[in-house]
Amino acid sequence: MTRSWLDERLEKGFSPEDLRALLESDERDFALISEKAVEVRRRYFGDRAYIRAVIEFANRCRCSCLYCGMRLGNQGAAGYELGADEIVETAATALRNGIRTFFLQAAESETYESGWLTDVIRRISGMGMEVILCVGFHNTRDLDDWHSAGAGKFILKHETSDAGLFAGMKPGFSLTDRIGMLRVLQKHGYSVGSGTLLGLPGQSISSLVGDLLLMKELGVQMSSVSVFMPASGTPLADHPSGDPELGLRFVAAMRLYLKNTLIPATSTFEKLIPDGQYRCFEAGANVITVNMTPPRLRDDYTLYTNRFFVGLSHARETIARAGLTEASEENRGALR
Ligand code: SF4
């Protein structure tokens, strides 16, 4: 692989074979790819990086994803829902600390009322914060209410573009419905984000290439990759973690192929390899999310077991170390 090979693809586009070559690159080529990914990030975002705060406000789920500790019927997970005041106070704390984007995340559930969430969004948005939702499937009336209340972005990860693997990992759900929901969100005015879970059993490089193609086709504004880590009490509790080095190649491939998306340095990287999130920034990421779920509840949001919780000082140090400057997502458009 050479610089001119990459430049040509950046100009004319990457074929599926080219994307495969990015994902299968050796260390020498990956150094070149990362350098180029950082160059592309600079072209679209300058030296800016973005900090979000996330609160995981409810963990009861109606789904049974094989990889998730919050799956229906996992006896190990204690259920909780946070009250509106505690959520809004947490958002206020984030704002006082200079974080202007608040990310409301919950397991897929109807245990909280749509109107209740509308009120929470309105209060947080009323403080001048940008609100992102990641709450799974909901009807269009709820989506409209939440959008009107101030939620402008919605993340719904497709997890895998392999329809068979998707059906096996998320019993009762189909990839087609998930893609349809992403399009519905776009139609209802949201900026959308999707993402891949890398390291699922039976996942191939071809299906990871398919993930990149799918995110491009959807025209997502936010794209992500998390590396699979096992959660206890699940059917995949003994399955080995995904490969973080392949994950870093996926980050760089997203930057080169999707170019102007917001790409988070997800916490699984930090858990799996030293300086994992810094290395994501070195591969082209530009977002880091601080976990503001109350410490008493964090261990009950069991996407995987023994999570790494990103603190504000770690987030700021990582951004500074990558030579970037903290900025607000709402002002990101200036260079585009
Ligand atoms: S991954 Fe999400 S939808 Fe699936 S069981 Fe876990 S919380 Fe529920």
Boltz pocket constraint, residues with backbone or C-beta under 6 A from the ligand:
constraints:
  - pocket:
      binder: B
      contacts: [[A, 59], [A, 61], [A, 62], [A, 63], [A, 64], [A, 65], [A, 68], [A, 69], [A, 70], [A, 71], [A, 72], [A, 106], [A, 107], [A, 108], [A, 136]]
      max_distance: 6.0
